[in-house]
Amino acid sequence: MRTDGILPILALTFGVVAALTGVGLIGSYVWWAVVARWGAADQSLLFWYLPFLLFGLGGIVYGSTAGAWGLSRLRSRDRGAE
């Protein structure tokens, strides 16, 4: 295996994992801070669980960026081999 193809593959893999982790963090925020506390008098968990939401958004943005970069590099490498 050539070493010039390892970085885009790692970026694509890491991007997918980071994006899925971000989706999971946002889902956990929605479930535990919003749905589980629906109608409760104390709504402070909407604030205290905000790091889950923000890290989830960051994971989706970072993961999609890394995945798109890795995918574009793999496609350009394959086009160059033709």
C-alpha positions in Angstrom: 0.0 0.0 0.0 1.3 3.4 -0.9 1.8 5.9 1.9 0.2 8.8 0.0 -3.2 7.2 0.3 -3.1 6.6 4.1 -3.8 10.2 5.2 -7.0 10.6 3.1 -8.3 7.2 4.3 -7.6 8.2 7.9 -9.3 11.6 7.4 -12.3 9.9 5.9 -12.6 7.3 8.6 -12.0 9.9 11.4 -14.6 12.2 9.8 -17.3 9.5 9.7 -16.6 8.6 13.3 -16.5 12.2 14.5 -19.8 13.0 12.6 -21.5 9.9 14.1 -20.3 10.8 17.5 -21.6 14.3 17.1 -25.0 13.0 16.0 -25.0 10.8 19.1 -24.1 13.7 21.4 -26.9 15.9 19.9 -29.3 13.0 20.3 -28.3 12.5 23.9 -28.8 16.2 24.6 -32.3 16.1 23.0 -33.2 13.0 24.9 -31.8 13.8 28.4 -32.2 17.6 28.5 -35.4 18.2 26.5 -37.5 15.0 26.3 -36.8 13.6 29.8 -37.4 17.0 31.5 -40.6 17.9 29.5 -43.0 19.6 31.8 -40.7 19.6 34.9 -40.4 22.7 37.0 -36.6 22.8 36.9 -35.3 23.4 33.4 -31.7 24.0 34.4 -30.5 20.9 32.5 -31.2 22.7 29.3 -28.3 24.9 30.2 -26.0 22.4 32.0 -26.2 19.9 29.2 -25.3 22.5 26.5 -21.7 21.1 26.2 -23.2 17.9 24.8 -25.0 20.0 22.1 -22.0 22.2 21.3 -19.5 19.3 21.1 -22.0 17.5 19.0 -22.3 20.4 16.6 -18.5 20.7 16.5 -18.1 17.0 15.9 -20.5 17.1 13.0 -18.8 20.1 11.4 -15.3 18.8 12.0 -16.2 15.3 10.9 -18.0 16.4 7.7 -15.1 18.7 6.8 -12.5 16.0 7.4 -14.6 13.4 5.6 -15.1 15.7 2.6 -11.4 16.5 2.4 -10.5 12.8 2.6 -13.1 11.8 0.0 -12.0 14.5 -2.4 -8.3 13.5 -2.0 -9.2 9.9 -2.7 -11.2 10.8 -5.8 -8.5 13.1 -7.1 -5.9 10.3 -6.5 -8.1 7.8 -8.4 -8.6 10.2 -11.3 -4.9 10.8 -11.6 -4.2 7.1 -11.8 -6.3 6.7 -15.0 
